[in-house]
Amino acid sequence: MPKRTRPFTTPRALSAAIDAYFDSRTPSERPTVTGLGVALGLTRRQLVDYAADDDYAEIVAMAKARVEAFNENRLYDGNVTGTIFNLKHNFGWEDKRPAGTSGGAVTVVTGVPAADGEADE
């Protein structure tokens, strides 16, 4: 299968198309990486291919950062489950525990004398 030619032959053309995508959004329209690709006439895979090209990498990275920033701001809304999923799976976010916590099993100790001298059962 022959390789598809790229619709954006210069970084400037890609950058202008990305800006047009974000500028055309209404407040109720949430930007997504896939939505960006569709608006550009690209599949998600083709957008990733542009990101792998040194001439386009920074432009695509900034576009993805704009989508990520939108999602990060949504964390302050009420129902954020979908937003958290998106950030974890599309932007590499992960839950982290503070240093020194194991998240392992809790040991319950019985038979320790209480303050009044009686053993706790």
C-alpha positions as CSV (number, residue, x, y, z in Angstrom):
1,M,0.0,0.0,0.0
2,P,1.6,3.3,-1.0
3,K,2.2,5.9,1.7
4,R,-0.4,8.7,1.8
5,T,1.0,12.1,1.0
6,R,0.9,14.6,3.9
7,P,-1.7,17.3,3.6
8,F,0.5,19.8,5.5
9,T,3.8,20.2,3.6
10,T,5.1,22.9,5.9
11,P,5.1,23.4,9.7
12,R,3.5,26.8,9.2
13,A,0.5,25.3,7.4
14,L,0.0,22.7,10.1
15,S,0.3,25.3,12.8
16,A,-2.3,27.6,11.1
17,A,-4.7,24.7,10.8
18,I,-4.3,23.8,14.5
19,D,-4.9,27.4,15.5
20,A,-8.1,27.4,13.3
21,Y,-9.3,24.3,15.1
22,F,-8.9,25.8,18.6
23,D,-10.2,29.2,17.5
24,S,-13.4,27.6,16.1
25,R,-14.3,25.9,19.3
26,T,-17.4,27.2,21.2
27,P,-17.3,27.1,25.0
28,S,-19.4,23.9,25.0
29,E,-17.2,22.1,22.5
30,R,-14.4,20.2,24.2
31,P,-11.2,19.9,22.3
32,T,-9.8,16.4,21.9
33,V,-6.7,15.0,20.2
34,T,-8.9,12.9,17.9
35,G,-11.2,15.8,17.2
36,L,-8.1,17.8,16.3
37,G,-7.0,15.1,13.9
38,V,-10.5,15.0,12.3
39,A,-10.5,18.8,11.9
40,L,-7.2,18.5,10.2
41,G,-8.3,15.7,7.9
42,L,-5.9,13.3,9.7
43,T,-6.4,10.1,11.6
44,R,-5.0,9.9,15.1
45,R,-2.2,7.8,13.7
46,Q,-1.2,10.4,11.1
47,L,-1.1,13.0,13.8
48,V,1.3,10.8,15.7
49,D,3.4,10.5,12.6
50,Y,3.7,14.3,12.3
51,A,4.7,14.3,16.0
52,A,7.6,12.0,15.1
53,D,8.9,14.4,12.5
54,D,11.4,16.9,14.0
55,D,10.0,19.7,11.8
56,Y,6.5,19.2,13.2
57,A,7.1,17.7,16.7
58,E,6.9,20.9,18.7
59,I,3.8,22.1,16.9
60,V,2.0,18.8,17.6
61,A,3.3,18.7,21.2
62,M,1.9,22.2,21.8
63,A,-1.5,21.3,20.3
64,K,-1.7,18.3,22.6
65,A,-0.7,20.4,25.5
66,R,-3.6,22.7,24.7
67,V,-6.0,19.8,24.8
68,E,-4.3,18.5,28.0
69,A,-4.7,22.0,29.7
70,F,-8.4,22.0,28.8
71,N,-8.8,18.6,30.5
72,E,-6.7,19.7,33.5
73,N,-9.0,22.7,34.0
74,R,-12.0,20.3,33.9
75,L,-10.8,18.7,37.0
76,Y,-12.4,21.6,38.9
77,D,-15.9,20.7,37.6
78,G,-18.2,18.4,39.4
79,N,-18.1,15.0,37.6
80,V,-14.4,14.4,36.6
81,T,-14.2,10.6,36.2
82,G,-14.0,10.8,32.4
83,T,-11.5,13.6,32.6
84,I,-9.3,11.7,34.9
85,F,-9.5,8.6,32.6
86,N,-8.6,10.8,29.6
87,L,-5.6,12.4,31.4
88,K,-4.3,9.0,32.5
89,H,-4.7,7.2,29.2
90,N,-3.9,9.9,26.7
91,F,-1.5,12.2,28.5
92,G,0.4,9.8,30.8
93,W,-0.9,11.1,34.1
94,E,-0.8,8.6,37.0
95,D,-1.7,8.4,40.6
96,K,1.2,8.7,43.0
97,R,1.5,7.9,46.6
98,P,3.6,10.1,48.9
99,A,7.1,8.7,49.6
100,G,7.1,6.3,52.5
101,T,3.6,4.9,52.0
102,S,3.3,1.4,50.8
103,G,-0.4,1.0,50.0
104,G,0.1,-2.6,51.3
105,A,-1.9,-4.5,53.9
106,V,-2.8,-3.0,57.3
107,T,-1.8,-5.0,60.3
108,V,-4.3,-5.0,63.2
109,V,-2.8,-5.7,66.6
110,T,-5.0,-6.9,69.4
111,G,-4.3,-7.6,73.0
112,V,-2.6,-4.3,73.6
113,P,-3.4,-2.8,77.1
114,A,-5.7,0.2,76.9
115,A,-5.1,3.3,78.9
116,D,-7.1,1.9,81.8
117,G,-4.9,-1.2,82.0
118,E,-7.3,-3.7,80.4
119,A,-6.3,-5.6,77.3
120,D,-8.2,-4.6,74.1
121,E,-9.9,-7.7,72.7
